[in-house]
Amino acid sequence: MEFAFLNLSGRRRAKSGPLADRRKRRRRRKLGPMTGTETSSLTTPKPQGPDHAIVNIARGLRIVAVFEALKGALVLAAGFGLLSLVHRDLQAMAERLVRHSHLDPARHYPRIFIEAASHTDDSRLRSLAALAFLYAAVRLIEAYGLWHMRVWAEWFAIIAGSLFLPVEIYELFRRATWMRGLVLLINLLIVAYLLYVRLWSRRELRSPTESA
């Protein structure tokens, strides 16, 4: 019994003594150091399945939100620009702009521009600025909702974009320009993407109930 006890204590010392440390070092040398890809795969696994789709959808919605926010900011700047024209001689400003652009005031489009400026009064400028502020506020609220993945913002963007599509198609067929074609293409892509997001969300909500 005493010999067995000494043998067991010797094994315990061997496991925790310097000999055990040497064995651990040899094993580490045989295994070799872990590469960067192995450590990254252990620490940060790539999302797969629904989680990966949610990440991609969130990224796409934020891109749309930035685009809508830019539109709102541009219209907001235009509204302040209209307010800055109140109590000023718009016809004289229009004539100076036409001359500065080296255009002939007697030609068709410069003449229309000057006549429109001469018939624009302060009340009309304020009305146009108010409409610009309203449009900018709607776009900025929509951008906030899309950034935070709100369902109401997605449906609002789908409905608003779909309402403008017939007008944009009509304008493109009436007079085709690359700018009108680009605007139509961007709005079509946004509406189609948001419809895809809504259909995907509805399918994900139905799948747990069907599996249960």
Legacy VTK file of the C-alpha trace (Angstrom):
# vtk DataFile Version 3.0
C-alpha trace
ASCII
DATASET POLYDATA
POINTS 212 float
0.000 0.000 0.000
2.783 2.421 0.836
4.501 1.639 -2.491
1.268 2.257 -4.389
0.779 5.583 -2.586
4.319 6.676 -3.464
3.795 5.635 -7.055
0.598 7.684 -7.353
2.176 10.742 -5.747
5.131 10.427 -8.126
2.776 10.414 -11.115
1.041 13.521 -9.823
4.374 15.298 -9.447
5.368 14.236 -12.947
2.161 15.749 -14.347
2.774 19.052 -12.597
6.564 19.146 -12.482
9.244 20.365 -14.920
9.037 17.114 -16.915
5.399 17.800 -17.683
6.276 21.323 -18.773
8.838 19.952 -21.233
6.250 17.573 -22.693
3.788 20.424 -23.156
6.434 22.485 -24.963
7.225 19.567 -27.287
3.549 19.158 -28.119
3.213 22.858 -28.911
6.243 22.697 -31.219
4.774 19.712 -33.037
1.399 21.403 -33.479
2.972 24.711 -34.534
1.530 28.209 -34.151
-2.003 28.949 -35.345
-2.274 31.049 -38.473
-4.193 34.340 -38.717
-7.042 32.787 -40.679
-7.472 30.044 -38.065
-7.600 32.524 -35.205
-10.013 34.800 -37.060
-12.270 31.844 -37.890
-12.313 30.882 -34.224
-12.979 34.378 -32.905
-15.241 35.941 -35.559
-17.285 33.338 -37.442
-18.986 34.522 -40.592
-22.764 34.827 -40.281
-24.722 32.333 -42.309
-28.391 31.729 -43.072
-31.032 34.248 -41.947
-28.523 36.290 -39.923
-26.387 36.882 -42.993
-29.484 37.906 -44.993
-30.532 40.360 -42.261
-27.085 41.978 -42.343
-27.281 42.402 -46.129
-30.820 43.796 -45.951
-29.821 46.290 -43.259
-26.907 47.438 -45.415
-29.163 47.882 -48.451
-31.808 49.786 -46.483
-29.189 52.173 -45.141
-27.927 52.859 -48.659
-31.495 53.752 -49.687
-31.832 55.875 -46.533
-28.693 57.851 -47.408
-30.011 58.418 -50.941
-33.364 59.686 -49.638
-31.622 61.904 -47.081
-29.499 63.453 -49.838
-32.641 64.239 -51.849
-34.207 65.837 -48.791
-31.088 67.903 -48.084
-30.916 69.182 -51.673
-34.575 70.226 -51.682
-34.115 71.838 -48.257
-31.214 73.898 -49.630
-33.374 74.863 -52.616
-36.102 76.040 -50.236
-33.693 78.319 -48.393
-32.459 79.566 -51.747
-36.016 80.514 -52.726
-36.498 82.391 -49.467
-33.299 84.336 -50.098
-34.865 85.667 -53.340
-37.773 87.372 -51.539
-37.860 91.203 -51.962
-35.393 91.040 -54.841
-35.731 91.917 -58.531
-35.924 88.457 -60.085
-36.173 89.701 -63.644
-32.936 91.660 -63.353
-31.236 88.661 -61.724
-32.462 86.377 -64.519
-31.175 88.744 -67.199
-27.770 88.958 -65.502
-27.619 85.170 -65.260
-28.447 84.758 -68.954
-25.792 87.282 -69.967
-23.238 85.723 -67.622
-23.912 82.332 -69.265
-23.236 83.869 -72.701
-26.761 83.088 -73.900
-28.919 85.140 -76.238
-31.879 86.611 -74.285
-33.952 86.708 -77.480
-33.800 82.961 -77.990
-36.634 80.658 -76.926
-35.493 79.113 -73.622
-33.656 82.154 -72.181
-36.708 84.296 -72.985
-39.023 81.809 -71.192
-36.697 81.866 -68.183
-36.695 85.661 -67.996
-40.494 85.885 -68.408
-41.053 83.297 -65.665
-38.788 85.279 -63.335
-40.664 88.502 -64.103
-44.045 86.913 -63.228
-42.821 85.391 -59.950
-43.723 87.445 -56.889
-42.820 87.104 -53.203
-45.956 85.145 -52.272
-45.214 82.534 -54.928
-41.621 82.247 -53.728
-42.819 81.643 -50.169
-45.306 79.021 -51.389
-42.619 77.203 -53.372
-40.265 77.358 -50.386
-42.981 75.924 -48.100
-43.566 73.030 -50.518
-39.811 72.434 -50.665
-39.586 72.327 -46.862
-42.535 69.919 -46.669
-41.004 67.597 -49.271
-37.620 67.723 -47.535
-39.193 66.916 -44.152
-41.006 63.903 -45.625
-37.810 62.610 -47.243
-35.752 63.062 -44.075
-38.359 61.274 -41.937
-38.467 58.477 -44.493
-34.661 58.243 -44.432
-34.712 58.017 -40.619
-37.234 55.179 -40.728
-35.320 53.247 -43.398
-32.041 53.642 -41.479
-33.691 52.086 -38.417
-35.474 49.405 -40.528
-39.004 50.571 -39.730
-41.783 48.780 -41.608
-43.861 51.953 -42.073
-40.917 53.656 -43.788
-40.481 50.743 -46.186
-44.154 50.783 -47.186
-44.158 54.573 -47.462
-41.122 54.488 -49.779
-42.750 51.769 -51.909
-46.016 53.713 -52.282
-44.322 57.075 -52.898
-41.907 55.632 -55.432
-44.682 53.768 -57.258
-46.783 56.946 -57.543
-43.947 58.796 -59.280
-43.138 55.983 -61.720
-45.986 56.679 -64.236
-45.052 60.377 -64.376
-41.385 59.561 -64.916
-42.207 57.034 -67.657
-44.453 59.585 -69.390
-41.754 62.268 -69.213
-39.183 59.830 -70.578
-41.363 58.928 -73.573
-42.276 62.578 -74.174
-38.633 63.612 -74.294
-35.946 61.018 -73.690
-32.823 62.236 -71.898
-30.151 60.332 -70.045
-30.994 62.171 -66.795
-34.669 61.146 -66.933
-33.682 57.597 -67.779
-31.264 57.488 -64.840
-33.877 58.830 -62.407
-36.418 56.258 -63.625
-33.900 53.427 -63.296
-32.900 54.417 -59.749
-36.526 54.672 -58.589
-37.360 51.312 -60.198
-34.442 49.668 -58.397
-35.428 51.207 -55.060
-39.079 50.126 -55.330
-38.099 46.609 -56.462
-35.583 46.240 -53.627
-38.024 47.415 -50.962
-40.679 45.025 -52.283
-38.128 42.216 -52.029
-37.396 43.216 -48.410
-41.076 43.179 -47.507
-41.676 39.789 -49.164
-38.591 38.322 -47.494
-39.694 39.604 -44.069
-43.182 38.145 -44.508
-41.723 34.777 -45.520
-39.402 34.753 -42.492
-42.323 35.531 -40.190
-44.384 32.667 -41.648
-41.612 30.030 -41.555
-41.503 29.592 -37.702
-45.287 29.152 -37.525
-45.321 26.641 -40.376
-42.480 24.624 -38.826
-44.287 24.618 -35.481
LINES 1 213
212 0 1 2 3 4 5 6 7 8 9 10 11 12 13 14 15 16 17 18 19 20 21 22 23 24 25 26 27 28 29 30 31 32 33 34 35 36 37 38 39 40 41 42 43 44 45 46 47 48 49 50 51 52 53 54 55 56 57 58 59 60 61 62 63 64 65 66 67 68 69 70 71 72 73 74 75 76 77 78 79 80 81 82 83 84 85 86 87 88 89 90 91 92 93 94 95 96 97 98 99 100 101 102 103 104 105 106 107 108 109 110 111 112 113 114 115 116 117 118 119 120 121 122 123 124 125 126 127 128 129 130 131 132 133 134 135 136 137 138 139 140 141 142 143 144 145 146 147 148 149 150 151 152 153 154 155 156 157 158 159 160 161 162 163 164 165 166 167 168 169 170 171 172 173 174 175 176 177 178 179 180 181 182 183 184 185 186 187 188 189 190 191 192 193 194 195 196 197 198 199 200 201 202 203 204 205 206 207 208 209 210 211
